[in-house]
Structure formats: structure tokens, C-alpha cells
Amino acid sequence: MRADRIFAYGATAGLIGDQLLGDPRRRHPVAAFGRAAAAVERRLWRDHRGWGALHTLVCAGGAAAGAALAARAVRGRPAASVALTAAATWSVVGGTSLGREARAIGGALAAGDIALARERLPHLCGRDPHSLDGPQIARAVVESVAENTSDAVVGALVWGALGGVPGLVAFRAVNTLDAMVGHRSPRHLRYGWASARLDDVVGWPGARLTAALAVAAGGHPRRAVRAWRADAGKHPSPNAGPVEASFAGALGVRLGGTLAYGGRVEHRPVLNGAAGRAVRTEDIERAVRLSRRVGVLALGVCAAGRLIAGRRSSTGRRPAAGRSGD
């Protein structure tokens, strides 16, 4: 079986597994990677970019190398290769758990339980929830759903289509490192620089595909494109900007503005401010549904792209027909 078909079948099975089961509840491979990366940081940490780059190389490179060895071990065995791809996809994507967390917060807000919503918000994003009211929590949830649709679903599928199981694992490793050390805290400002920049690079294609699919799946394509073109560049993140802006336009809401991370207050530009309204609790469910549609479309695009590329490659290797020369 060709590698393109292995990815298509395995990624489809893995995404179905995620939608049916969510993340593995015990011994999650990403959690294990996080513990290993934290142990490496304890040994390597210096307030220096070079040591941070070494940390990124050891952790992300080690994860990719391990995945490559696993893929090589099952090479030539189609069923095992599909199973490995499915298991890797299920492990690295997190669309169902993302939706569950968002809906749990939305349910707390709908019930008027602001304390519970604040308690659950850190499960979804790193913002300080204590000073947030209901609409601000709802906005944070919608923004997190948009950004994590790219980080936890689409980006992984893109790199899986490009690099198979090693691509899936490497993308998730880089994304996890960025979440751990890529933020601008005093401890990680220099040490996490390499992880943050690498995450920007590997996240670029997935973010653009996520934004494009949000335009296609959101029901208001002109509005989403307008917000993307007008406001994406205002966001401090080169990848979160297109995703959040397109989601804002598709949902008809305003995103961005003032937020707090670990005692730091940021005043970000408003996305879709001219045409959007303030986020309401019911917009959380709308964002989750849009995220789910985008994930399914991303699977179709990535699988189809991999199959087309594989077919062209196979055709190009065939010997030309016809008689040999006289």
C-alpha cells in the first residue's frame, strides 16, 4: 500500500477515534512528552537563547526521531502502518476535548455560575480568569477554540500529510514546547525564544488553512474574508491573527481587546470590530460547531492532497511507453 493511502486511512481512523473518544484519559503520550520536556528543562535551563535552542532540539528532535523509528519498524506492513498512523493521529489531535472544555465553560456561564466558569477556564487557556466577567470569559473561550482548532487539529493534519507519523509527532511536540516555554515570562523570555519561533514556522500552513476553511464553513464567507484581510495583521501572533480574525468574521463577533496572562496585561487590537458584536455565551457553541466542521474539512483537504501528490509521484516513476530506438 502506498504511503499516501496509509496516511489517508490512518488519519481518518484517528480523527474518528478522537471524535468518538476524545483524548486518551490515562497515559496520554503528549502528557508524557510534557513531563520529559520539563525534566530536560530542569537540567538545561539557562537564561540564554542557545540553551533554549538546545532544549528545543533535544525534545522536538527526539520525539520526531522516535516516531521515525516506529514508522520504519512497520514499513512494508500496511495494516500496522495504518494502525500506527491512526494511533498517532488520535494522540496528537484534540478537537473533541477542546469542544468538551469549551462547552463545559459555556454551560457554567449559561447557568450563571461564574465561579465555576473561572475555575474551568485555565483548562482551556492560560489567561488569568479572576478578573473576567461572563462576556469576557465567553470571548476568551471563543478565541481559544479558534486558535486551538489550528494548533490541535488542522496543523497536525497538515504536517501528517507532509511527513507521515514523524510529521504528526514533531508538530505536536513543537506546539507543546511553545505552550510550556514559548511565553514571554521572565524565566522563558530568552530560553523559550527558539521554541516560540519554531512554532511560528511550523504553524504557518495550518493557520492559513484553518482560516480558509473557517471562511468556507462559517456561512458568511465575505464577512470572514473581510475580517481576515483587515485585521489578521494587527494580532501579535502571525498565526493566531488569521485564525481568530476569520472566526470572528464567520461568527459575526468581536474578538481581541484587553486580556491578562499571569499578571501581564495586554491590550490587543479588536478583530472584526467594525462589523461584529460582543461575544455572548451562545457563541461558544457556535464556535465549537465551526471548529468541528473545519477539522473534518481539513482532514478531507489533507488526505486528498496527499493522495493527489502520491498519484503524481507514482505516475512520474513509470517508464515511458513505446518502442526502444533502432
Buried (B, 14 or more C-beta within 10 A) or exposed (E): EBBBBBBBBBBBBBBBBBBEEBBBEEEBBBEEBBEBBEEBBEEBBEEEBEBBBBBBEBBBEBBBEBBBEBBEEBEEEBEBBBBBBBBBBBBBBBBBBBBBBBBBBBBBBBEEBBEBBBEBBEEBBEBBBEEBEBBBBBBBBBBBBBBBBBBBBBBBBBBBBBBBBBBBBBBBBBBBBBBBBBBEBEEBBBBBBBBBBBBBEBBBBBBBBBBBBBBBBBBBBEBBBBBBEBBBEBBEBBBBBBBBBBBBBBBBBBBBBEBBBEEEEEEBBBBBBEBBEEBBBEBBBBBBBBBBBBBBBBBBBBBEBBBEBBEEEEEEEEEEEEEEEE
